[in-house]
């Protein structure tokens, strides 16, 4: 049985770099930069760009 062509599109899209980070990724990045400490709020985080 063959797969529908729309299933094949996802593999190419998964390789592209995302420009938006999830909250936990933003917290990890801010923690590495020293801009977030344990106990700080996770709501209203600073805008961040992904690492290259």
TINUVEX-864970 format. One record per residue (C-alpha): residue in one letter; residue number from 1; x, y, z; chain. Coordinates in Angstrom, 3 decimals. Example, Ala and Ser with C-alpha at 12.3 -4.5 7.8 and 13.67 -1.06 7.14 Angstrom:
<rotis>
ROTI resn resi        u        v        w chain
ROTI    A    1   12.300   -4.500    7.800     A
ROTI    S    2   13.670   -1.060    7.140     A
</rotis>
This chain:
<rotis>
ROTI resn resi        u        v        w chain
ROTI    X    1    0.000    0.000    0.000     A
ROTI    X    2    1.375    3.433   -0.896     A
ROTI    X    3    1.474    6.532    1.285     A
ROTI    X    4   -0.405    9.707    0.504     A
ROTI    X    5    1.902   12.481   -0.877     A
ROTI    X    6    0.957   14.863    1.952     A
ROTI    X    7    2.781   12.615    4.420     A
ROTI    X    8    6.026   13.107    2.515     A
ROTI    X    9    5.947   16.915    2.903     A
ROTI    X   10    6.490   16.725    6.655     A
ROTI    X   11   10.009   15.367    6.361     A
ROTI    X   12   11.289   18.398    4.418     A
ROTI    X   13    9.517   20.829    6.752     A
ROTI    X   14   11.011   19.138    9.821     A
ROTI    X   15   14.548   19.925    8.592     A
ROTI    X   16   13.896   23.657    8.371     A
ROTI    X   17   15.045   25.859   11.212     A
ROTI    X   18   12.271   27.080   13.460     A
ROTI    X   19   12.074   30.796   14.196     A
ROTI    X   20    9.813   30.397   17.243     A
ROTI    X   21   10.929   28.678   20.431     A
ROTI    X   22    8.813   26.795   22.933     A
ROTI    X   23    8.646   28.203   26.459     A
ROTI    X   24   11.027   25.617   27.937     A
ROTI    X   25   13.514   26.298   25.135     A
ROTI    X   26   13.359   30.033   25.862     A
ROTI    X   27   13.918   29.439   29.580     A
ROTI    X   28   16.927   27.220   28.822     A
ROTI    X   29   18.379   29.847   26.487     A
ROTI    X   30   17.841   32.674   28.983     A
ROTI    X   31   19.346   30.527   31.742     A
ROTI    X   32   22.476   29.978   29.621     A
ROTI    X   33   22.739   33.726   29.063     A
ROTI    X   34   22.244   34.420   32.784     A
ROTI    X   35   19.052   36.438   32.221     A
ROTI    X   36   16.705   34.052   34.067     A
ROTI    X   37   17.036   32.682   37.575     A
ROTI    X   38   15.283   29.846   39.364     A
ROTI    X   39   12.023   31.160   40.808     A
ROTI    X   40   11.460   33.803   38.121     A
ROTI    X   41    8.113   33.771   36.364     A
ROTI    X   42    7.828   31.842   33.117     A
ROTI    X   43    4.963   34.030   31.925     A
ROTI    X   44    5.947   37.121   29.969     A
ROTI    X   45    9.462   36.012   29.067     A
ROTI    X   46   11.759   38.263   27.066     A
ROTI    X   47   11.812   37.779   23.323     A
ROTI    X   48   14.687   35.585   22.240     A
ROTI    X   49   16.172   34.449   18.966     A
ROTI    X   50   17.290   30.839   18.555     A
ROTI    X   51   20.985   30.066   18.788     A
ROTI    X   52   22.715   29.529   15.486     A
</rotis>
